[in-house]
Amino acid sequence: MDRVRSMKGLAPNVFTYNCLIDGLCKCGDVEKGKELFDQMNEVGVSPNVITHNILVDGMCRHGRINGALNFFSGMQGNGLKGNAVTYTTLITAYCDIDHIIKVVDLFDQMLASGCSPDASVYHRLISGLCKAGRMDAASNVLSKLKEAGFRPDIVCYNSLVRGFCKKNMVDKAYDIIKEMEEAGVKPDSVSYNNLIAYFCQNGNFGLAREAMEWMINGHVPTIATYGALIHAYGSNGNIKEAMKLFNDMSSTSKIPPNTITYNILHFLVDDMKAKGVKPNSDTYNAMFKGLRENNLLEDAFRLMDAMIEHACKPDYITMEILTGWLSMVNLKN
């Protein structure tokens, strides 16, 4: 900048400063950018809203969100109004740290100042309100979004479904699913997983399986879908049904079980023991069968160690499963 000023007939203008400040902020040197901003006032170059937006964005990107808000307040105090970009940057930053009170305040300021939020601002606000459990407020913002001529996207809808489920308002969650379908937004695996997780947590396995059947008709269940159901059945002592689902993962839905699903099964055995229900050979045999179906031999060895550790003697069925399995492995080798 000193070199530019020293050149005869050349003087840096607001565009020059904006380019330099933007480059410094993108390199992480926000403080140097702020020094250039202060220098502008000293040399008689008036910062514009773009200058302010560059610094607000730079501060937010580098974790100085409260500093960005204070800078914005100073900007307003000097008679320069923020625009939609300013508010969107701040709202997004506060959404990222789950400071929903500040987000709502900024959103209200944005509307009062005459700035029109775009769809992304509405979506972020709705998601934040749902995460905070403020479903009435989320519904109100949803209405405003529609009045502004925007449509919710799949992420926004899923936030509403999850939020209503967490508040035990499953009828409202179903209404959102219905609205999605009517709006031409096809519910995805996340939409159904939210419902299934809710039913499992409330012990309503019939509706959980029903939701899973709907899901199978339009979407392939995910690891998360099976994991929620397996955990729910196992926690209620129904290991056989949990193992049936474990087997269905690879046979029906072609989802290979992974370490997470095996660990869920292992946790269930420990959970039974903690509740005073001693796993018996039938429990372990059901698990061995599932592991054999999915060719998880290493996991079977670990399960055998756990079985012995829990003082549960293998019976003839256990030995039949394992010896038959090992014979097949030896033949292949």
Secondary structure, DSSP 4 states (H G I P E B T S, - for coil): -HHHHHSTT----HHHHHHHHHHHHHTT-HHHHHHHHHHHHHHTPPP-HHHHHHHHHHHHHTT-HHHHHHHHHHHHHTT----HHHHHHHHHHHHHTT-HHHHHHHHHHHHHTTPPP-HHHHHHHHHHHHHTT-HHHHHHHHHHHHHTT----HHHHHHHHHHHHHTT-HHHHHHHHHHHHHTT----HHHHHHHHHHHHHTT-HHHHHHHHHHHHHHS---HHHHHHHHHHHHHTT-HHHHHHHHHHHHHTS-----HHHHHHHHHHHHHHHHTT----HHHHHHHHHHHHHTT-HHHHHHHHHHHHHTT----HHHHHHHHHHHHHHHHH-
